[in-house]
Each structure stands twice: as structure tokens, then as C-alpha cells.
Amino acid sequence: MTTRLPLPPSLYADTAVARVATPPLDVDKTVPVAIVGGGYTGLSTALHLAEQGVEALVLEAQEPGWGASGNNGGHTNPGLKHDPDQIEADFGAELGRRMIDFSYGTTNFTHDLIRRYQIPCEARQNGTLRAAYNEASAAAIEKTAQQCIRRGMPVQYLNCEQLREMTGTDRYIGAMLDTRGGDLHPLSYARGLARAAISAGAKAHGETPALSLRRDGARWRIETPRAVVHADKVLLATNGFTDDLWPALRRTIVPVFSSIAATAPLSDAVARSIMPTRPVLYESGHITVYYRIDQHNRLLMGGRGPMRWIKSPNDVAYLMRYAERLWPQLKGAAWTHGWNSRLAITKDHYPHVHEPAESVLISLGCNGRGVALSTAMGAQLARRLIGGAKAEIDMPVTGIKPIPMHAFWPLGVTTAVITGRVRDRLGV
């Protein structure tokens, strides 16, 4: 039997809407589609399958939203890590264009879905700022903005004066504003997505890890602690918590902890002096820092922290110090929460979709853009699961390629974080 682990000690766990009932699976089931992983990818896919009359069964080791889906920065950011021109160079004009259109449309897709299902998750669409504090990063961001503008996107490049007005700090010299970005309460959204999927006809079971997966005649057999699932098709959507359920899959991603510290609600005057128009912001640096002011005047600062679970804002004191550097008026503010979770980074920084066997689909590696990207991928994956290989999706379907020297990833990540922070301080 499995033991339900408590949610990370996050602000979200203390303020989310009530969880939806997802009891452990205790009887054998035969279903058209089994989905392993109850984060945004799995839940959105289940919802979009159910909308088309296809029953999906979600198997989640803990509860929906327990992992990074319920513990991220809450940003809905458009696009992929790479610039549009680079995407077309990597994948060709036709697929590249589809990838660009899809990825930059994920935020509108997500906020439209939230409105359609009336999911109570404090969603806003006040824009995303990608900001630079050195000349090299500013030049790169301006180049990205030009590529987006050339493609007709609602994007503009802002100078230091405009940014001072938008952020309340003189730290930044340039930024790209994409008005399609926004934010939400991640755990409330995960629970709302689960509720929507279940209401549409999907089934979801928490405390039900998939222990093994193998072919059994015409179907796939998934062993869980209390029951067996037989499924015509399977989706693996485990992202930063990917294990050895499918051979070599774990070695295709690097699971990285991303940490967040949150203040108590700030006074209206202080909150207005920080991000007065309430966009979200992420910095273009070697080590990304991201932040937002939520609907209750709390500042949430995120970035790389220890490569282990944390329980207190003191575990990421550098984020609190950095916040006071940006906004000296925060000195003396109460920091109430500090938490983290694991996300999945791929070697090429693209999301990965695999079909390693007939009727098996895998999607993982959001590289820090999981909220909107995972949600929109759900519709793509549902189309592929229903239509098979002839149903084209707007992301490449690639083979599984383990990362060389994968066993050394903890040391590599720690070294990269330390080096990145030094380079960011030096402005190189």
C-alpha cells in the first residue's frame, strides 16, 4: 500500500480551493486510455479525451497537483525557450511555424479553458515581461521581440524608463512584454482541471502509483498497489517525477528543483509600488529569477534553490535578499512560506513527445513553461491518442535519447547554478 505524502508547505496548499475526491483505485479496470500522472498534462489530456467521448483513467501517485503543477510560480507564459527563428531552423519552415503558432497560443488557450469551465483559480491575463539587466541579454530580448513582432504577435520591446514604471525598480534596461501572458493559483487550477475532467467523464485516482507497465495481449497492463488496469492506449505524463516505468525515459530529462518564497499580504501602498499593472516577470539570466504580485498583494519570488526539498523561506534567503535589492521598501516584510518542487529540463530545452511503442504516448520536459504549455498539450495529445500516428500534432514526435552521463546530473546542476549566479553578478 502507498502512503499519501503531505503537499509541500506552500502558500498554495494553505489557500487553494478544496481538493476533488480522487480515491485510490481498488478494483481492476479496463479502459480505452490510461494516463500515468495527475499534473496539468495528464488532467488536460483526460479532459480533452472526455470532451470527445473517450473515457480516460488518470493514475496519480499522490493527488492531482501534488508535484510541480500545484507548486510552480503561477505564470502563464507564451512560447518556447528558443526564439521563433531558431525553432524554424531546427524543425523546418512548416513544422516550425506550427510549433510557434501553437506555443505562443498556449496562454490564450489556457485562459479560454479556465473561462469555459469557470475554474476558480485567480486567473489574470496582464502580460508577461521577459526582462534584462545587462546589455547582452537586452540585445537578445530585443531580437526575440523583433521576431515576434514580424510574425504579428502582440509583443513590444520596452526601455528602462517604461520598465521602471511597470516594475517599480531601476534594475532592468530592456524587456519584451507579451500581453497574452498572465498568472493563476497553480494548485487551485490543478484541482479545478481535475474537477472539470471528472465532470466531463474522466476518472482520476490518487494514491495510485503505476508500478509496472507491460504488453498483455492486445492491451497494456498497468500494475498498481491495489488493482490492475488494462488499457488500449497509455499516456505517460510524469515530467519531473519520471521513474523507470518505461526503459531509459528517466535518463532523457534532468529533474531540477525550482523554489519560491512568498510574503504575507503587503500594504496597498507597497504593493502598488511593485508591479502596479500586475504583469508577471522573469529575468533573462544564467539563473532565472521570476516573480509576481498575486491578487492578495503577496509577492512570490521564484528561482533555483537547493537540489532538495525545502520547508522554509530561510532555505532560499537569497530570493528575499534579492527582492529587497529590487524594492528597498520591502525591508522588514514578513516572508511566510518557502517551498519547491521538481520540474523536467531536457537537453535541447524543447518539450519531448515520444511514441516508443504502439499505442504508447509520452509527453514531458516543459522546461519551466509548464502551466500553459501542458494545458494546451492536453488537446494535442488527446488528438494523437484518438487518431494515432496519422493525427499530426504541432510538436515533433521524437525517439527516446538518454542524456549522456546522466548519473552526474545533481553535481552538474549544482555547478551550473553556482556558476550562473556568479556570471549574473558579473554581468557576463
Buried (B, 14 or more C-beta within 10 A) or exposed (E): EBEEEEBBBBBBBEBBBEBBEBEBBEEEBEBBBBBBBBBBBBBBBBBBBBBEEBBBBBBBBBBBBBBBBBBBBBBBBBBBBBBBBBBBEBBEEEBBBBBBEBBBBBBBBBBEBBEEBEBBBBBBBBBBBBBBBBEEBBEBBBBBBBBBBEBEBBBBBBEBEBBBEBBBBEBBBBBBBBBBBBBBBBBBBBBBBBBBBBEBBBBBBBBBBBBEBEEEEEBBBBBBBBBBBBBBBBBBBBBBBBEEBBEEBBBBBBBBBBBBBBBBBBEEEBBBBBBEEBBBBBBBBBBBBBBBBBEEBBBBBBBBBEBEBBEBBEBBBBBBEBBBEBBEBBEEBEBBBBBBBBBBBBBBEBBBBBBBEEBBBBBBBBBBBBBBBBBBBBBBBBBBBBEEEEEEBBBBBEEBBBBEEBEEBEEEBEEBBEEBBEBBEEEE
